[in-house]
Amino acid sequence: MANSIIYLAKAGAGKTYFITHRLDKLINKRILYLTFTNDNARNLKEQLLDQNSIAGKSNCDFFEVETFDIFLWKEFIKPFEQSIILEKGLAPLKGIDYKTEPSMYTRKNQKSFWQNEKTDQLYSKQRISAIMETSCFEKGMRRLHKYFDFIVIDEFQDICKPELNLLIKMTKCNFNLVLVGDLYQSCVVTTNRRRLPYAKKDYVSIGEEEFLRKKAGFLKRYVTVDVKTLETSYRVTPDVCSWIRNKLGISIESQSLNSGKVEITPAEDVEQRLKQCDKILVWDIVAENKVKKVISALNDDKLITWGKSKGLTYKNVCIILTKSTVEFIQGKKKVTDLKSINKFYVALTRSLGDVYLINPDYL
């Protein structure tokens, strides 16, 4: 029987609320929550402080929140540092080097492949190999079994390829893992420079569960995939969800009672929409400067990029389209760049109400 479960969510479905308030099997359990940014970690901690949260309902308050970087260091590397030092022939470790990488000409049997010899820091790029190629992994898993009943990973779609290999191996160790995320929000904000495992459109063409099984490597005997529990958005209106399904082919449903729609804004209404909307979402600084020319007195706080709007909610939004997105909406062009599709999906799902799509030529 599978010990781990993946909840595939959609934007506005309440992923974080679900794992901090609604997942009753976590009550009275020792839980380690993991995420990939400091902001998300702070948000998780705030949610868990609520007296109605899983932590609030439990007789014990044994839970921890860590970023994935801290998790690797605290649970697998630091406690068993001597194993890495002895098995790889390294000097005592003085932390992790996140800024530099080893030379491409070094080999695995060289100290400089693993460690910055100037600072004695372990290269971030080699962390997973150092864990999985030494006794650290088995020791780390025994430690996790001792102290935690569940590991819950929020926004799991943000994991990078080397870390994914570790996660796959963890699912095979009879440990209770709960993963929550939205594949269509991957490639939006990268947490480091390495390749994301979702950088191709495989999950669009073959389906999300099939992708997780065949491409990502989550085997059915170890991991259950739930595509229904978090499919419904409480933020995005029914009409906007329908537009997303028809145009982007993404299965998203709505329980919102609001009546907002997607409007292809005509040129004569652009200035009015920009002035009246709650937030203006732009692709980059070039589009931002164009908007400022239309409305000279515009407050910078009203502007945000598509990618950075992830996780945020507004009353209504104006989205300044890119030229390729305009052609995509008009049916003149297929958008093959997954980052563009996913950022557009993120932008479309920020609004509690109307979404105004603005042609950049009208600016």
N, C-alpha and C positions, 0 to 999 in steps of 0.2 A: 504494500500500500504506500502511495506517495506521501511523504512527510511535508513536502513544500508545496506552496500554492502561489500562483501569479494571478493577480487581479488586473486585467487589462481595462483601463479606465478611459473616459473621454473628458474633454475640457469642461469644467464646471460641475463634474459629478461628485465633488467633495472627497477627493482621494485622502487628503490629510485628516479630515474630520472622520472618515471611515476608520482609519487605523488608530486614531486616538480616542474615539468615542463609541463607534458602532460594532467593532469586532469583538463580540463578547467572549470568545474563546481565549482572549488575552487577559481577562480579569483574573486577578490573583496569581499571575504568572510573572516570572522574572524576565524582563524584556529589554533587549538592546535595540534601540532605534538607530538606523543609519540613513544618511542622506549625503548629498554631494557638494553642498555649498553651506557656508556659515549662516547665510540668511535663512535657508530652509531648516537648519538645525535650531536656530532661535525660534522660528515659527512652531516647530514641533514641541519645544520646551514650553512655550506659552500655552499651546493647546492642552498639554498634559497637566498644567497647573489648574485647569478648570475642574471644579469639584464634580462635574458630571462626566468627566473624561474616564477612560479606562483606569488610569492611575487613581482618580478620585473615588471610583467605585470599589477599588481593591482594598483588602485588609492590610496589605503591605504596599509600600511605595518604592519597590525595588525596580527601578527602570533607569536606563542611561540613554543619552542621546549623543551620538558622535558623527562626525563627518567620516567618509570612507577612508580618507587619508589618515586620520587619527586612528581609526580602527585597525588599519594595517600595521601601523607602528606599535600601538598599545597592546594589541592582542596576538600578533604573530611575530613581530621583529624584536622589540625591546626585551620581552621576558626571556627570549631564547637567543639573544645576541651572540652568545658564545658558540652556538651551533653554526651560525653563519660564519663567524670569524675562523673557527677551526676547519669547517668543511670547505670554505672557499679561500682560506689563506689570507684573510684581511686583517687590517689593524683595527683596534677598538673603534666602534662606530660613534660618530659625533653628529647624529641626526641624518636627515634626508636632504639631498641636493635636488631641489626642484628647478633650478635655473639652468644648469648645464647638462650636457650629455656626454657619454664616453665617445672617444674617437671611433669612427666607423672601421678603422683598421685594427682595433684591438680584438683579441680573441678571448674566449671564455676562461681559458686557463691563466689569463693575466689578471693581476690585481686591479689594474687600471680599467678593466672591463666593468668591474663591479663598484669601484670606489674612487671618488675624487681624491687623488693622492696628496693634493695640497691642503684639503680641509678634513680628510678622513670621513667625509659624508658618503653614505650609500646613494648611488644614483637612483633617482625616482623611477627612471625607465626600467631599472633592473630589480625593483622591489619584488614583483610577483615571481620572477624566476628564482630570486634568492629564497623566497618562502617555499615554493613548490619543489625546488631541486635540493632542498635540505630537509632535515628532520623537523623544521619549524612548523610545517603544515600540520603534521600529525599531533605534535605537542600543542599547537594552538587550538586545534579542534577539541582535544581533551580538556583544555582550559575552558573553552566556551561551553562545553557540555556541563562542566562543573558549576559555572556561575549563571548561566542563562537557560531559560526554557524556550524562548523564541528570539529570533532576530528578524526585525521588520525593516525592510528597505523601501524608503519613499523615493519616488522619481527614478526607479531603477533603469529607465531608458537612457539616463545620462552616464551610465557606466561605459568605460572604454574597453577596448578589446583585451588587453592583458588581464585586467581585473575581472572581466567576464569569465575567463578561463578558470580563475580561482573560484568564482561564484558557482560555476557548473560543478566543479569538484566538491564544493561544500554541499551541494544538493545530494550527493551520493554518500554522505556520511551519517545518514539517519538523524539529521538535525532538522528542527522545525523552522523553516524559512518562510516569511511572508513578503512577497514582492508586489509593489503597487506602482503603476506608471502608465503612461500613454505613449505608445510608439510614435504617434504622429506629432509628438512634441520633442522627439529626439532631433539631434543636429541643429537645434535652435540656439542653445548656449552651450559651448563646449567647455568642459572643466579643465582640460589641458590640451596639449598640442597633438596628442596621438589620435589615431583613427577610431571613430566610433563604429561599433559593429553593425549599426543600422544605416550606414552611409549609402546603401543601394536601395532601389525601390522594391526589393523582394517582397516585403510584407504588404505592399500595395497590390501586387499582382497575384500572389499566392495566398494571401490572407494572414492575419496576425498570428493566430495559433499555429498554423502550419509553418510560418517563418520561425517562430520560437522553437519549434520541434526540430525542423530539418536544417535550418541555417544557424540559429544561435546555439543549439545543442541541449536544450532542456528536455530530457527524456521523460516519456509518459510514466514509466515505473517509479520515477523519483519526484516528478512535479505535475501537479494539477493546474490547468489553465482555465480561469473563469472569465468569460467574455461578456457576461450578462449583468452581474451585480452592479457594476459601475459604468454601464453603458449610457445611462440617462443623465442629462445635464440639468442642474437646477438653476443655472445662470442663463444659458442661451435659450432664446425663444423658439417656439415650434417652427416659425417661418424661416428663421435663420438656420436652424438645424436642417430643414428641408433643402434650403439652398446649398448648404455644405454637402449634403448627400448627393444631390443632383450634379453639382459642379466638380466636387473633389472626390466623390465616390467613397467618402468616409462614413461609416455607420455610426451615427450619433442621434439619439432621441432626446426629447425635452419633456421636463415636468414643470417648466416655467409657466406662470400664469400671465406673463407680460405679452404684449402684442407687437413687439418690434419686428421690423422687416429689413431686408437688404435693399438699398436704393442705389441704382446707378445714377449718380447725381449729374444733372445737366449743367452745362457751363455757366448758365445765368444764375444758378443757385449755389455755386461753389463758395463764394465769399460768405454768404449767410450761414451755410452749414459749418464752415470753419470757425466762425465767430460763436455760434450757438452750441456746438458739440462739447461734450465733457472732456474728451481727449482726442488728440490728433496723432495717428500712428504713421510713421514714415519708415522707409527702407533704410536710409542712411542720411548723412549730413548734407548731401547735395539736395535731396528732397526737402530737408528741413529748411535750408536757405531759400528755396523757392517759395515755401509757405510763408516765410517771414517777409518776403517781398510783397505778397498779396495783402498781408495784414501786418503792417509795420509795428504796431503797438502790441504784438502778440507776446504773451508771457512764455518764457522758455519752459516753465513747468508744465505747460499744456502739451508739449511735444515729447514723444518717446518713440524709439525704434520698435519695429515689429517684434524682434527677438527679445528685447528687454521688457516688453509688456507681459511676458510669460508669467503666469501666476497672479496677475492683477485683474481687477474688475472695475468697470466704469458704467455710468448711466447709459451713455451712447458714445459711439466713436466715429470719427472720420478716418478712413484708411486711404492714404495717398498711394495709389497703385504704381507699380513699375510698368514699363512699356510691354514687357513680355507677359505680365499678368493681365494687362488690358487685352492683348491678343488672345490669351488663353480664355478669358471670359467670353470674348466674341467668337470663339471657336475657330480662330485663324491659326492657332499654334498650340502645340502640346508642350507643357512645361516638364522637362525631364530632370531638372535639378531638384533633388529631394529637399534640400535646405530651403529653397524658395517655396515649395509647396507647404512644408511644415510651418514655416514662419507666417505664411498667409493664413493657414488654419489657426494658428495661435492668435493672430490679429483679429480674425473674424469672430473668435469666441471670447473676446474680452468684454463684450457689451451685454448689459442687462436688457437693453432695448434695441433701438435702431442702429443699423450699420450703414454708413454712407461711403460708397466707393467712388473715389475721385480720380479722374484721368489726369496724369501729370501734365499733359499738354494744356490743361485748363488753368494752370498756375502761371 
